Amino acid sequence: LLKIEAALNTFHHKLCCCCFSSPRLFLPHQVMKTCHKMGIQTVAVHSDVDASAVHVKMANEAVCVGPAPTSKSYLNMDAIMDAVRATGAQAVHPGYGFLSENKEFAKRLAAEGVAFIGPDTYALQAMGDKIESKLIAKAATVNTIPGYDGVVKTVEEAVKISQDIGYPVMIKASAGGGGKGMRIAWNDEETREGFRFSSQEAASSFGDDRLLIEKFIDNPRHIEIQVLADKHGNALWLNERECSIQRRNQKVVEEAPSTFLDAATRRAMGEQAVQLAKAVQYSSAGTVEFLVDSNKNFYFLEMNTRLQVEHPITECITGLDLVEQMIRVAKGYKLQHKQEDIPINGWAIESRVYAEDPYKSFGLPSIGRLSRYQEPLNLSNVRVDSGIQEGSDISIYYDPMISKLVTYGATRAEALASMEDALDNYVIRGVTHNISLLREIITHPRFISGDISTNFLPEVYPDGFKGHQLEADSRRELLAAAAALHITAQLRSQRRAPSVATRCPCVKVEVDGQWNLASPLLPLAINGTHRMLQCLSRDASGKIVLQYLGTSFKVRVLSKLAAQLNSYMPEKVPEDTSSLLRSPMPGAVVTVSVKPGDSVAEGQEICVIEAMKMQNSLTAARQAKVKSVHCKPGETVGEGDLLVELE
Amino acid sequence: MISSRPRPFTRDTPSFFLIGCDSSSASALSVKERIDHKRKTALCGGGQHRIDAQHKKGKLTARERVELLLDPESFVESDMFVEHRCSDFGMEQDGNKFPGDSVVTGRGRINGRLVYVFSQDFTVFGGSLSGAHAQKICKIMDQAMMVGAPVIGLNDSGGARIQEGVESLAGYADIFLRNVMASGVVPQISLIMGPCAGGAVYSPALTDFTFMVKDTSYLFITGPDVVKSVTNEDVTQEELGGAKTHTTVSGVAHHAFEDDVEALLNVREFFNFLPLSNQDAAPIRECHDRSDRLVHSLDTIVPFETTKAYDMLDIVHATVDESDFFEIMPNYAKNIVVGFARMNGRTVGIVGNQPKVASGCLDINSSVKGARFVRFCDAFNIPIITFVDVPGFLPGTAQEYGGIIRHGAKLLYAFAEATVPKITVITRKAYGGAYDVMSSKHLRGDVNYAWPTAEVAVMGAKGAVQIIFRGKENQAEAEAEYVEKFANPFPAALRGFVDDIIEPSTTRRRICRDLEVLASKKQLNPWKKHANIPL
């Protein structure tokens, strides 16, 4: 939330603007920067738990709008309106997520004469409804996915509809959600077959005869066009962003421009996007999302009436500050640029760094405290948008994004090489993160060649992501590095100068580096190749965890004698982390955060016990489902009492 | 013709060197050959099949352990030729004599630093303690004290050599006496790697640190059978005296390791922290972590809500060199954290209340745990850094009946008595008597800091207001006034009870600088025969 108090350009009246935003708060951070650059004072709104967040510190004023749950803070319109009034803010930047696309909120601001930095309520409303937005798009001669939704009486009717749409087509019962009962037909024969199955299913399973026949998009790519429009009927398209690498419909890696589009397609998509923006009298920055098939046919998907997470890559290749443009537009200025002024300079790639375990369905949230956090800002052409710092808690309350890591290069290859370096140099400790997945994606031959689609992850990793797979050479490199590190630590105990060459699996591997055992980063030259490794942990018994090529590997280094004696050591079965959560002390139950059937992540809070006027948070020892809950808030429990049982 | 030259001993020397060969051929052997023969026999302990049995249990032999514990080729053995002197029950027969008897003793080096070691050999009479066995141990302990070097004992013994009767008991007592004499003179470490039962347990109990190996080591006064016959309790060896019991319930052991190899390698690492004797300063290792590093994560670690917990280990890890913290008793009395770390390379002892467990209050177990650790540090010139967040002593009948008064006094006593450099950081609460106890200025703390979140007071606001304003209305208002007055570091800082209120991120930098200055600290307690700590 920002407040603008100084003059904006030549205007002398005060303009205040509030910006609150998504979980990890990158955007407020950036909005504040831009506002400060423009001489605008800012107010940050925040929830309890974000009181020490970066954007709060950057703002000239800060207002707490409620406790951590978003429904009570960032989605609490009353509290935010109060904050706007109390601080005299003259404009609100809604960030993304939360209220950014909420037409009700925009209306309330308008009623009080406060500017909403974003499009008008009409555009919000029109684009907010998926069905209506498609109708408007169609009317504005924007390509939409051709299809038919209704009762299809005969086989021949189905064939005719399919021929009109053009093969391939997808046939399914209208009432069936998602991909359920979906059939793909590539010709008339398959259409007949699909019709029979689907109509039977529609009648029997859903009791609803209607069928949906729609163009099937093979190997779809998700490519979106950034648009910028003012209140004077001018609109520009700021080129595309390729966002095909997704998991569970959430973007993971984005780039601009796309490897796939030629100039003609780009222009066609851009022009349609602008047509749509004009059709809804759009003002501000917005994004028109398209699906693009393998033949470069593109179809309108939806329009996002806000700044998107991935907007920095557009800023990189066009040189525009989108936040600045949004504030200008909200103030009523005309656009500064013409379409022919919008360049594509170089290439930008964005990786979304999440606090997630990528080994579980390409990313399940993890929580914790960032015990060590170091962004790779020492590298050139790297931009990191984050709202967190060392010591921040990644809580269960918000989206688990840690940062947006953007690299830029004159060519795609340069941008990718920078991204590889940046990922290797990114130090994150205390939470599980997805650096390993990001690094595997951007170094995968299919990604490098641009052969991607929204199915990239499930196609490349059909059995799930399992980290970097070592080959003979890389295995040797890893072992040599671990051995060299271990020996360095051993020699340090004797205070002798380290200089190391190690032998492993009968091959000599030269490892050279600046051995700073306190640094989380290990810049090494392994057989002359420069590698950035990270030491995640090491102990006296030679157990070392190294991050190598993005993935963490467990290695054990033992002297020849110790290795030989180790063969006598029994294999230990890991202890079962108990499924019973017992009260570690006598006290009163303050809250119980779970109910039977809930899934809990490792480290997630299960209940809070107050003892000695102190609240003690009891957490799940492992990921599990809650079997039963044996306590209620307000109840007094004794030490060892069973509180919650996990499955 | 008879040659006077002794026959060279070769690997191919024929098998007539076997134990038990008759006396006529034995006398034909030259002295040199007998020496070689004895040495070779000593190296085999109780014989190959017993060694195999030891390995099968997942245990290493006495010699393998010594080899792994010490730097390569640094072991110098003593008393390899000592044999037991028992002549009853057929023990005098040659087949029942093993050169070196049931213990391997000597000296060696760990990372170049001198250490004396004994390693009980389970393959010889189950590692049982004979008079000769005890004598060997006593000899190296005497030497260790004379030259000022630590003693590490690797225990793996079935108990007393019953055949020897009182001689075995005398042997134990000889060792106990030396344990006591060496206490506070050289560090003594016990690593329990097998059974250790009966009177034998008191030697580890008298040493400074007792470590155990999970699943293969036991410590108890009497085994499960005797327990069953006396108290009719059914209990397994593991439950009665396994590593888990002693590291979580009884507090007898200070750490447990997965297996022999891990245990020995970790003891090497642990050894790096210790000075060789009470005449040495705390060791300083080459340090790669900048002493002036600002630790920004500490600025946000203490939660805004004063009732919310945080992990004191996060503070410790963030502050010390390379996050390298060797925690002592990590699973016992977890409401206090103690262990060794380094600041700018120099060994320090860390003591911290743990708000995450029982709110970090002091109780019987945590007081005793903390007191013993503080006394070790003081005895061996290791500076003590104390992080304070303590809401008080734990109330209740269990604690009072258990004697919290005299046990709590131990921690108070230990901090008061200590003359090593003492640096204290109050991170949040320092309430009541517990404030005094936790290395306060009043107990000769050298440098006492408060973070801005510190609250030094007799008690929390609610309780205090109920007493000060008993029966009055407007308790809430009074509470707010109390908080305003006392729930901050000013009252203590105004009186000089803390030396400064510091930004948490500067904690590491300041402690490193202070330790530099305090390195030459000299403080003496009044002469006394010995003090009288409330045991």
Interface residues (C-beta under 8 A of the other chain):
Chain A: D48 A51 S52 R369 L370 S371 R372 Y373 Q389 E390 G391 S392 Q490 R492 S493 Q494 R495 W515 N516 L517 A518 S519 D539 A540 S541 G542 L558 S559 L561 A562 L565 N566 Y568 M569 P570 K572 P584 M585 E610 A611 M612 K613 M614 Q615 N616 S617
Chain B: H55 G58 K59 L60 E64 E67 L68 P72 N111 G112 K214 D215 F257 E258 D259 D260 V261 E262 L265 N266 R268 E269 F270 N272 R285 E286 C287 H288 D289 R290 H296 S297 L298 D299 T300 I301 F304 E305 T307 K308 A309 D311 D314 H317 A318 D321 E322 P355 K356 V357 A358 S359 G360 C361 P391 G392 L394 G460 K462
